[in-house]
Every structure is written in structure tokens, then in C-alpha cells.
Amino acid sequence: MYRRVAIIGGGAAAAALLSELLERQLPQPLHLDWYTGGDTPARGVAYGTRSDRHLLNVRAASMSMFAGKPRGFLDFAQRGDHTIAGTDFLPRRLYGDYLESEVERALERAREAGHDVRVRPLLVDALVPENDGVTVIHGEESSRVDAAVLAIGSLPPQPLGGVSDAALESGRYVTEPWSFLAAAKPDERPLKVVLIGLGLTAVDVLLELSMLWPNARFEALSRHGLLPEAHLEAASAPADDSSDLIEAMREAPEIRRWIRLLREAIAQSNDWRTVVDSLRPHTPSLWAALPQEERSRFLRHARWAWERVRHRMPPQVMTAMQALEAGGKLHRRRGRLQAVDVTDHGLHLQVRSTDDGSIETMDADLVIQTVGLNTDVRRTRHPLVRQLTTNGHLAPDPLGLGFTATTEGRLQRGDATWPHFYAIGTLLRGVLWESTAMPEIRQQARQLADRLLEE
Ligand SMILES: Cc1cc2nc3c(=O)[nH]c(=O)nc-3n(C[C@H](O)[C@H](O)[C@H](O)COP(=O)(O)OP(=O)(O)OC[C@H]3O[C@@H](n4cnc5c(N)ncnc54)[C@H](O)[C@@H]3O)c2cc1C
């Protein structure tokens, strides 16, 4: 096993890996440096919210952080409230409590077992991978480890094209919805707020701001003007045997053909959700079978539809969205943002209609960009990611989906694979596609822990 390991990142993925490593009986002491970046360790962006309106979009019974202990989160939640069921969608805040308590337990176990674990609330400035280890640099200090794991989640959002510098400087165009929500205060004014993007991030923003700002009106813009689909109240029946569908998809790795196959499978099923969900365990191998051109076609034409059906909202959240629409507080629009500029009173937007291509204009007091996770390492201001790419240590995925890597998470530089430099989570999208939610992250954490202890 490796003697000295560094984990860089303080979110749920790092917490899952750390807990997996310290859960095991190790033959010798492990020196583990956990660089958490300064955030409350374990919660990260997703589970750092304090709002009980922000719910998990996965049922409690499927949210364990350990692949080997599937009831982990449910047991934790039921200790606080025995009426909670495995099918419930619980607050993300409670999930953050669970992650923190598991990490505390893991650190306690580590102390008892004589491991040397240092939790360092620091941002790593640079990493230098070599064939026999990795150097970790922060400030004036550097340390050498046998292996390092990059667990830094997704990248800070970048403003969309067409947003003027003046709009960005005005403070009325928000690119980081999470820090904005965390600082938002009640406001009685009749504000007009435009959201760019209509996925789960927009839904979180709407849930929170519609309560804090009762007189605000929201317009939400996206290419198709559709909200994410919702889960059913009762859990869907287990997926039917999908082996014929998967086989047929593997035989013809083309997006058009896959859409046809999926439509046929859905037409024969009682609930389309079971068909979508049945693909989940096979996604990495299906993605691996897709030629680059087809992946690109998927991103251009089918990604939005896939995200809508795959990342669904809890039914009570759908009810809340419907109530906002019925009350005239939320309007959805179909179009693409072209430009945002400052006026005397706020912001002025130009939008190209998806229906007829015409340019329409809108005014707003505030615009919030809610376009989902950013994984494009080619165009980021994240200092560590910039250092890794500009120094040529790592190669960007050609489609903007994180770094190139092997399916087991070993990072690459061109054709060469670093033997002791790994990643976990969202920046592995280019190689795995599904690599963001806990069900995928806990599998990666378990496999990575095996690998780190085997080497
Ligand atoms: C709002 C939201 C809701 C979600 N809801 C769900 C859900 O209900 N169910 C589900 O399964 N998944 C959900 N997800 C998916 C979610 O991304 C994962 O479950 C998980 O939170 C990802 O954790 P992570 O550790 O990879 O990234 P993050 O939580 O983003 O953590 C990355 C960490 O890296 C640190 N960092 C960055 N740079 C450095 C550096 N240079 N040095 C040191 N540290 C650094 C950051 O400070 C941060 O602590 C949600 C995601 C979001 C954004």
C-alpha cells in the first residue's frame, strides 16, 4: 500500500474516499494529508446549504456514502426521526450532517489505529506529478507524497458569452448562484429576476428566493423552456431486465439509433423512469463505446433531454414549481441568451427565440446564471487546474468534460498515464459521463481505496 497519500478537495467525494480508506484494517500506518480548501470539510457546495427547502434528488435509501453499507444514510436519518422512510427525499443539510459525522468517526478510528491524518484547511496551489510520486505545493511549503487524489468537484462557473463587463461589474449579473443564495436576505420589493438555465440549480434558486422575496417575479429562460422531470411519489418498480436494450445499444453506438431504441423501450414499459434508470450501471461502458463524434453529437442535441429525465426533482418540489407558475410568479421562456448590458435601472437582455429565431428583449433587476456544472478545464480561472493544464501535467478532455484519465481514475498527460495521480468525481466526466452524484462517487471511492491500498 502507499504510505503517504494526499487528498485534495473538501467535498463529499473526498469525504467518501477518506472514510473508505480509514474504514479498513491496514497492515501499516497511513500518512494522509487532507487538503480541504478551507470549506467546512465534507459538505462541499451541494450539502453546505442551510435551507431545508433544498432536498436531495435521490431517495434516502440510495444515498449512503459507502458502497458496502447501503443503509448508511437511512440509518443515520432514522436515528433522528424513526418515521423517515427509505423512499423519502430528505434535506441536503441533513445529508451534510451525515457526511460530517462519518468523517468524524473515521478520524477518531484513525487516531485509535495510529494513522497520521492531517486535516489541512488549505487550498493547494500546485501539484507536480512524477513517475514515483506527486509534490503538493501550498504557499511556501511543499511536501512529497506517494500518491495524490484530485477531488475538487466542478469548476467555478464562467459567465456566458455576450454578458458585458459592465453587467458583470454591476453586481446584478450573478454567475455563482450558491454563494449568492447563502448571502441572500429577505426583500419585499417587486423585483424582476431572470434565470438563465432551467435545471436543478434554477429550481433551488426559485425555491429559496420565492420565499425570501415574496413580491419578486421570475422569468426562467432555457433552450426548450422545460423544467426537469419529477420522481413519482412512490418509488418506481425495479427496472425490467434491460439486457436486450443495452446489447442493442452496444451493437450500434450512434446517438440517433440510441434515441430510437430508448423510445421503443419506453413505449413498451409502464414507466419511462425505469428504462432511464436501468441504463445507469451501464453508462460508463456505453459512453466508452461511443466514438468521439457521437459523444459530441450527444452533447449538442441530446444532453439537455438526458439531464431532464435523469436528474429528476422530488415530487414535492415539482408541486412547489407548479404553484409558483399557477400564482403568476414564474414564467418559463424558450430561447438563447445573446447579450446582457447595463441600463439606468438594471439589466437589458437580448434573447434569440427558439421558436422562430427572432430577437426579443427583456429587462431585469437581477440575472442569475443557473446553467449547471462547469467542467471545462480549458477555460477556467481555477488556479490549481490552470497550473496543471498550462504546465502540461494534465490534458483537457477534448469535449470540455474535465481531464483525460483512465476509467479507473488515473490521470493522463497525452498518451501517458500518471502511475500515482488520480481523480474522483465530476472532472472524470469525459471518461465516465456519469460521475457526479453520490451513487457513482461512492463506487469510485471504494475502488480507489482498494487501489491505493493495493499499490
Ligand atoms: C446543488 C447540488 C445538489 C446536488 N444534489 C445531489 C443529490 O441530491 N444527490 C446526489 O447524489 N448528488 C447530488 N449532487 C451531486 C454532487 O455534486 C455530489 O454528490 C458531491 O457533492 C460532489 O462532491 P465533490 O467532493 O466531488 O465536489 P464539491 O462538493 O464541489 O467539493 C470540492 C471541494 O474541493 C475544494 N477545492 C477546490 N480546489 C481546491 C484546492 N486547490 N485545494 C484544496 N481544495 C480545493 C473545494 O473547496 C471543495 O471543498 C448535487 C450537486 C449540487 C451542486
The ligand as a MOL file (V3000), in Angstrom:
LIG
                    3D

  0  0  0     0  0            999 V3000
M  V30 BEGIN CTAB
M  V30 COUNTS 53 58 0 0 0
M  V30 BEGIN ATOM
M  V30 1 C -26.5350 21.8800 -5.6260 0
M  V30 2 C -26.2050 20.4530 -5.8350 0
M  V30 3 C -27.0730 19.4830 -5.3850 0
M  V30 4 C -26.7690 18.1410 -5.5340 0
M  V30 5 N -27.6450 17.2100 -5.0810 0
M  V30 6 C -27.3250 15.9040 -5.1720 0
M  V30 7 C -28.1940 14.9000 -4.6470 0
M  V30 8 O -29.2650 15.2020 -4.1350 0
M  V30 9 N -27.8130 13.6100 -4.7400 0
M  V30 10 C -26.6200 13.2560 -5.3210 0
M  V30 11 O -26.3170 12.0660 -5.3550 0
M  V30 12 N -25.7990 14.1800 -5.8440 0
M  V30 13 C -26.1140 15.4790 -5.7750 0
M  V30 14 N -25.2780 16.4200 -6.2850 0
M  V30 15 C -24.0430 15.9660 -6.8980 0
M  V30 16 C -22.8610 16.3470 -6.0010 0
M  V30 17 O -22.0050 17.0850 -6.8260 0
M  V30 18 C -22.0800 15.2370 -5.3940 0
M  V30 19 O -22.9430 14.4380 -4.6850 0
M  V30 20 C -20.9830 15.7570 -4.4470 0
M  V30 21 O -21.4240 16.8420 -3.6860 0
M  V30 22 C -19.7410 16.1300 -5.1930 0
M  V30 23 O -18.7330 16.3340 -4.2420 0
M  V30 24 P -17.2600 16.6760 -4.6470 0
M  V30 25 O -16.4480 16.4290 -3.4360 0
M  V30 26 O -16.8700 15.9690 -5.8830 0
M  V30 27 O -17.2690 18.2300 -5.0410 0
M  V30 28 P -17.5170 19.5340 -4.1700 0
M  V30 29 O -18.5900 19.3460 -3.1920 0
M  V30 30 O -17.6510 20.6430 -5.1390 0
M  V30 31 O -16.1630 19.7430 -3.3510 0
M  V30 32 C -14.9590 20.1560 -3.9460 0
M  V30 33 C -14.0540 20.6480 -2.8420 0
M  V30 34 O -12.7500 20.8780 -3.3650 0
M  V30 35 C -12.2100 22.0090 -2.7310 0
M  V30 36 N -11.1200 22.5440 -3.5510 0
M  V30 37 C -11.1730 23.0890 -4.7830 0
M  V30 38 N -9.9470 23.4750 -5.1710 0
M  V30 39 C -9.0810 23.1330 -4.1880 0
M  V30 40 C -7.6860 23.2840 -3.9950 0
M  V30 41 N -6.8980 23.8820 -4.9010 0
M  V30 42 N -7.1260 22.8230 -2.8440 0
M  V30 43 C -7.9050 22.2410 -1.8890 0
M  V30 44 N -9.2390 22.0820 -2.0270 0
M  V30 45 C -9.8270 22.5420 -3.1480 0
M  V30 46 C -13.4070 22.9420 -2.6110 0
M  V30 47 O -13.1480 23.9240 -1.6600 0
M  V30 48 C -14.4900 21.9530 -2.1740 0
M  V30 49 O -14.4250 21.7590 -0.7980 0
M  V30 50 C -25.5720 17.7620 -6.1590 0
M  V30 51 C -24.7070 18.7590 -6.6280 0
M  V30 52 C -25.0100 20.0920 -6.4690 0
M  V30 53 C -24.0610 21.1300 -6.9660 0
M  V30 END ATOM
M  V30 BEGIN BOND
M  V30 1 1 1 2
M  V30 2 1 2 3
M  V30 3 2 2 52
M  V30 4 2 3 4
M  V30 5 1 4 5
M  V30 6 1 4 50
M  V30 7 2 5 6
M  V30 8 1 6 7
M  V30 9 1 6 13
M  V30 10 2 7 8
M  V30 11 1 7 9
M  V30 12 1 9 10
M  V30 13 2 10 11
M  V30 14 1 10 12
M  V30 15 2 12 13
M  V30 16 1 13 14
M  V30 17 1 14 15
M  V30 18 1 14 50
M  V30 19 1 15 16
M  V30 20 1 16 17
M  V30 21 1 16 18
M  V30 22 1 18 19
M  V30 23 1 18 20
M  V30 24 1 20 21
M  V30 25 1 20 22
M  V30 26 1 22 23
M  V30 27 1 23 24
M  V30 28 2 24 25
M  V30 29 1 24 26
M  V30 30 1 24 27
M  V30 31 1 27 28
M  V30 32 2 28 29
M  V30 33 1 28 30
M  V30 34 1 28 31
M  V30 35 1 31 32
M  V30 36 1 32 33
M  V30 37 1 33 34
M  V30 38 1 33 48
M  V30 39 1 34 35
M  V30 40 1 35 36
M  V30 41 1 35 46
M  V30 42 1 36 37
M  V30 43 1 36 45
M  V30 44 2 37 38
M  V30 45 1 38 39
M  V30 46 1 39 40
M  V30 47 2 39 45
M  V30 48 1 40 41
M  V30 49 2 40 42
M  V30 50 1 42 43
M  V30 51 2 43 44
M  V30 52 1 44 45
M  V30 53 1 46 47
M  V30 54 1 46 48
M  V30 55 1 48 49
M  V30 56 2 50 51
M  V30 57 1 51 52
M  V30 58 1 52 53
M  V30 END BOND
M  V30 END CTAB
M  END
